[in-house]
Amino acid sequence: MNHSEWKTRRTKRLLGEGVEESSAYVEAGHALALGQAVYDRRVTLDITQAELARRAGMTQPQISNIEGGDSVPTLALLTRLTVALDASLAIQLDNGDSTFVFTPHQKPGPGTSAGDGHTSAA
């Protein structure tokens, strides 16, 4: 196949052609989606990578690797991250697609219970 006949994955999808993705490609997509969710929540909290690392008992380079999609944390590490980010984590994996949503914990205010209030996702 010469270069002029080559099509990107995006082009093939737009043309309705089947796209076979390697497991490494799918895993990289999951890692990037998780990294973006961690970054978004950290920025919402207005904390640095170093502060998140301190809260999670990690190092700043470990946080950087997660946010950059360079590593996939274990379930135990995800648990520590959710505590450090003061949120719960919902993960949806479906046919190669992934969604990671950190939902902030609600702080009870005067006259409200812990379950009251609006929940937003980062």
N, C-alpha and C positions, 0 to 999 in steps of 0.2 A: 504494500500500500504506500503510495507516495503521500507526501505531506498535504497536498491539496485535497485529498480524499478523507483526511482524518477529521473526526468530529469529536467535540468535547462531550462530556457526560450531560452537561446542560443542554447542548444542541440536540443530542439524541432524545432527551426527555421531552423537549419542546416539540420535536417531530413525532412524538408518540412511539419511538423505538424503544425496545427493551434495553435496560442498562444493568449489567451485572457488576456488582460492587464487591470487592474483596472484603474479607473480614477485617483486615487491618484498616481499610478505608472507613468502614462502619464504626469501628472502635475509635478511630481518630475523631470522627464526627461527634461521638458521645463525649469524648474528653473535652473537645472544644465547647460543646454546649454546656457542660458542667462548669468549665472554667469561666464562661461568660456569666453564668448565673451567680457564681461566687463573687466575681468582680462587681456585677451590678448591685448585689446586696451590700458588699463592702462599701461601695461608693455611696449608696443610700444612707448607710450608717455614718458616713464621713470619717472613716478610719483608714489608717495606712495598712499596707501589707504587714509591716512590722507589728502593729498593734493587733491585727487579726492573728498573726503567728503567736504572739504572746498569749492571747486569750485561748488559743487552741492547743497550746503546748507544742508548738512547731517552730520551725525557723522561717525567716522571711523568704529565703530561696525556695523552700518547699511550697509556700503560698504562691510565689511567682510561677513555679512549674505547673501548679494546678490551674491557675488563671490563664496560663498560656496554652493549656491543653496538652502539656508535655507529660502528664502523669495521670493515672486514674487511682484515686484513693480507695482504700479498703472501706468496708462498712463501718468499722470502728473509727476510722479517721473522718468519714462523713458525719458520724454522730458527733464527734468533737467539733467539727466545723459548724454544724447546725446550732450547737450550744453557743459557740463563740459568736455566731452571727445573730443570736437571739431570734431564731426562727425555726420553723419546721420545714422539712424538705419533702416535696412530692416529685417522684420520678416516674415518667411514662416512657416506656420503650415499646415501639411498635414498628415492625417490619423495617428495621434499619433506621428509623427516625427516633429521636429522643427529645424529651422535654424535661428540664429540671427547673422547679419553681420553689424558691424560698419564700415562705409566707411568714411575715413578722408575727411574733407573739404579741398578743394584746395585753397591755398593761391596764389593770383595772383603775379606773378613775373614780372620783367622788360620786357615789350614788349608782355605780355600775358594777356588774359582776364580771368575772374574767371572760365570759363568753360573749359579752355585749360588744357592739362596735363593728366597724367596717374592716374587712381584711383585704389588704392589697398585696400583690405579688411583685417581687423584684426580679 
